[in-house]
């Protein structure tokens, strides 16, 4: 019996409300940014563990679309616990802004993560 191995790069896509989040690449940083924008606390913890980074390094050194990861989470994630956890280890604190997503048009946000020097 022959086994066929098929490898393909699959971009992550997540929809929250009327907003679709699309990963720009498959890097560890982008995966963390996707989790920061869309994940609940448990999912964020799994993403942190899988990244191989320490939480403090993530909170202080990862930028999502040129924005600190905790600010990015505060902008898009309605789980305050995710934002609070990132804030505890960040140099600057983000506040959650409440946005009525029903009023927003459907939109797609391409997410790219990067390490801050």
N, C-alpha and C positions, 0 to 999 in steps of 0.2 A: 504494500500500500504506500503510495506516495503522499508525502506531506507537503503542502504548499504553504510557504511562509510569505505573508504579504505585510510589508511594513509601509506605513504611510503616516505622514504628519497630519494630525487632526487639530485644527484650531478649536479652542474652547469657545463656546457660545453659551451665554446665560441671559435669560430674559427676566427682568424684574419690573412689574407693572408695565408701563408703556415703553420702557427703555430696554434695548438689547445691548449687552456687553459682549464684545468680540475681542479675543486675545490677539495681539499683533504678532506674537511669536510664542514659542514653547519654553521660554526661559524660566528659571526659578523665580526671578523677580516679577515677571508678568503673571505667573501663577499666583504669587502672593497678592498682587494688585487685584486680580480677579476675585480672590477670596475676600480681600478688604472691601470690595464694592458690593459683593453679593452674598457672602456666607454668614451663617449664624455662628455663634461662639464655638461650638464643637467643630464645625467645618473649618473655621479659621485655625483652631488648634492643630488639626490634622495637616493643614497646608503649611503651618509653621514647622511642625515636626518633619515633614517630608522635604522641606527646603534645605535642611542642613544648617540653617542660620540660627543664631540665638535671637531671642525676642528683642533684646536691646539693640542688636545690630540691625534688625529689620526696622524697628521704630525710628532709629536715628540715621539709617543709611539707605533706605529704599525710597525711590521716588516713583510715583505713578502718574504718567502723563505730565511730567515736570512739576509735580506737586508732592509734598511729603505724604507718606502713606497714611498717616493718621488724619490729615486734612481730606485726603481722597475718600477714606472710609466715612468720615463725617458728612461728606457731600452726598454720597450715594447709598450708604448702608443704613437701614433704619434700626439695626440692632445696636443699641447704645453700649452694650457690653463689649462689642468688638472695638468700638471707638475708645472706650474707657481703658481697655487693656493696652492698646497702642499708645494712648496718651500717657499712661503711667511710666513708660520707658522712653518717651520722646523728650527732646529739649523744648519743644513748643507744644502747646496744648490746642487742640481743635475743639470747636463747639459744634453740636449737631444742629443743622438747620432743617426745619420741617418744611417740606415742599409738597404741595398737592399734585401728585403725579397724574391724577385724572385730568387736570387742566393742561398738562403737557401733551404735545403731539408725540406720536411714535417717533423714536429716534434711535440711532445706533451709535454707540460709543466704542471706538477702537482703543483698547487699553494696552499700553506698553509700559513695562517696568524697567527700571535701571538702578544700578548701585550708585550712590552719591559718593563722590571722592572726599 
